[in-house]
Amino acid sequence: MTLNAAFPLVFPDPLPFRLRVQKSLTAALKQITPANGYYSDMADFTEKGKTISRVYRGRTMFGEDDPLPMISILEEPIAPETDLAPTAGTAGRGPYDLMVQGFVDNDSNNPTDPAHMLMADVKKRLIELKQDEHLSNRVFRFGPKANTVVGVSFGGGVVRPADEVSAVAYFWLRVSFDLAEDHLNPFG
């Protein structure tokens, strides 16, 4: 099946719950800007009349034309065993593990320094989401009781210089959302 970029896919409204979580995380990471108190600028920008994003979902391949810095949100390739469907009823609660990757321009003397800066900004934004969690008992403030994000946590992260994986310095950061999901109604 070949898809034509001139005819983008049309998705239902509302979107599946886990996609809404990723879209909400995308929007939150795009708020990382100097005007909002961060070092990095992850906001969309316009170039030659076209809106360019710096935060992507589900992209593993990038090229020289992609903007730096940039972030990609990926699902971990293997779900934890605790992410099994409920044995009774339609709802379940468990982790939704994502991997946030950030790519930056290399610093000529200390190539990984910019990756540390971007990862620190991402962690700061995630902590702000955790603070929101304490105010409302859920993250992103959407969804009924059965489809909601009730917590967010993240690891320490790893920063790497340019290597066989990437032509520029980058970081990996595990992010885990604690989800309460209604599997019978994933769009609700």
C-alpha positions in Angstrom: 0.0 0.0 0.0 1.5 3.4 -1.0 0.4 6.5 0.8 0.5 9.8 -0.9 1.7 12.7 1.3 -0.8 15.0 -0.5 -3.6 12.9 1.0 -2.8 12.5 4.7 -4.6 9.8 6.7 -7.7 10.9 8.5 -8.1 9.6 12.1 -11.2 9.4 14.2 -12.0 11.9 16.9 -11.4 11.1 19.7 -8.1 9.3 19.1 -7.1 6.0 20.8 -6.1 6.7 24.4 -2.4 5.8 24.0 -2.1 8.0 20.9 -3.6 10.9 22.9 -1.0 10.3 25.6 1.8 10.6 23.0 0.2 13.7 21.4 -0.1 15.3 24.8 3.6 14.5 25.5 4.5 16.0 22.1 2.6 19.2 22.9 4.3 19.4 26.4 7.8 19.0 24.9 7.1 21.6 22.3 6.6 24.0 25.2 10.3 23.8 25.9 11.4 27.2 24.8 13.7 30.0 26.1 10.6 32.2 26.6 9.3 29.5 29.0 12.5 29.4 31.0 14.4 26.6 29.2 17.8 26.5 27.5 16.5 24.7 24.4 13.9 25.7 21.8 11.7 22.8 20.7 8.8 24.9 19.3 7.7 24.5 15.8 9.0 27.1 13.4 8.2 28.2 9.8 10.7 28.0 7.0 9.9 28.9 3.4 6.2 28.9 4.3 6.2 25.4 5.8 5.8 24.6 9.4 8.7 22.5 10.7 8.4 20.4 13.9 11.2 19.6 16.2 9.3 17.0 18.2 8.2 13.7 16.5 6.4 10.5 17.3 7.4 7.1 16.0 10.3 8.3 13.8 13.6 6.4 13.9 15.1 7.6 10.7 16.3 11.2 10.3 18.4 13.0 7.7 20.5 16.1 7.2 17.4 18.2 6.4 15.9 17.6 9.8 16.2 20.4 12.3 18.5 20.3 15.3 17.8 20.1 18.1 15.0 17.5 17.7 13.2 14.9 19.8 11.6 11.6 18.9 9.1 9.8 21.1 9.1 6.0 20.6 7.4 3.1 22.3 9.7 0.7 23.9 10.0 -2.4 21.6 8.8 -4.9 24.3 6.0 -4.1 26.7 6.5 -5.2 30.3 4.6 -8.3 31.4 2.6 -6.2 33.8 1.0 -4.6 30.7 -1.3 -7.7 30.2 -5.0 -7.4 29.6 -7.2 -7.6 32.8 -8.2 -11.1 33.8 -11.7 -9.8 34.7 -13.6 -6.7 33.6 -12.6 -4.3 30.9 -10.3 -1.9 32.7 -6.7 -2.3 33.7 -3.9 -0.2 35.2 -0.2 -0.5 34.3 2.8 1.2 32.8 3.1 2.7 29.3 6.8 2.9 28.7 8.2 5.3 26.1 11.7 6.2 25.0 12.5 9.9 24.4 15.4 10.5 22.1 17.0 13.9 21.7 19.5 14.9 18.9 21.6 18.0 19.0 24.4 19.9 17.1 27.8 18.8 18.4 29.9 21.2 20.4 33.3 21.1 18.8 35.2 20.8 22.1 32.7 18.9 24.2 30.3 17.1 21.8 27.8 15.8 24.3 27.3 19.0 26.3 24.3 20.2 24.2 22.7 16.7 24.6 23.0 17.1 28.4 21.3 20.5 28.2 18.4 19.2 26.1 17.9 16.2 28.3 17.9 18.5 31.4 15.2 20.6 29.7 13.1 17.4 29.0 13.4 16.3 32.6 12.4 19.7 33.9 9.3 19.6 31.6 8.5 16.0 32.9 8.8 17.2 36.5 6.3 20.0 35.7 3.9 17.2 34.5 4.5 15.4 37.8 3.6 18.6 39.7 0.4 18.8 37.6 -0.2 15.1 38.6 -0.2 16.2 42.3 -2.6 19.0 41.7 -5.2 17.1 39.7 -4.5 13.4 40.5 -3.8 12.8 36.8 -1.4 14.0 34.1 -2.6 15.9 31.0 -6.0 16.4 32.7 -8.0 14.5 30.1 -10.0 11.3 30.1 -12.7 9.8 32.3 -11.7 7.8 35.3 -11.1 4.6 33.2 -8.8 6.2 30.5 -6.5 8.6 32.3 -2.8 9.1 33.0 -2.4 8.8 36.8 1.4 9.1 37.0 4.6 9.8 35.2 8.2 8.7 36.0 11.5 8.7 34.2 15.0 7.3 34.4 18.3 9.0 34.6 19.0 9.0 30.9 22.1 8.3 28.8 24.0 10.8 26.7 26.2 9.6 23.8 28.5 11.3 21.3 28.1 10.8 17.6 28.7 7.2 16.7 27.3 4.4 14.5 23.8 5.2 15.7 23.8 8.9 15.0 26.0 11.4 13.2 25.3 13.9 16.1 25.3 13.7 19.9 22.1 12.4 21.4 20.4 11.1 24.5 17.9 8.4 25.5 15.5 8.8 28.3 13.0 6.2 29.5 9.6 7.7 30.4 6.8 5.7 32.0 3.2 6.7 32.3 1.0 4.9 34.8 -2.3 4.4 32.8 -5.7 3.5 33.9 -7.3 2.1 30.7 -10.7 0.9 29.6 -9.8 -1.7 27.0 -13.4 -2.0 25.8 -13.4 1.7 25.0 -9.9 2.7 23.9 -11.3 5.9 22.3 -13.2 7.1 25.3 
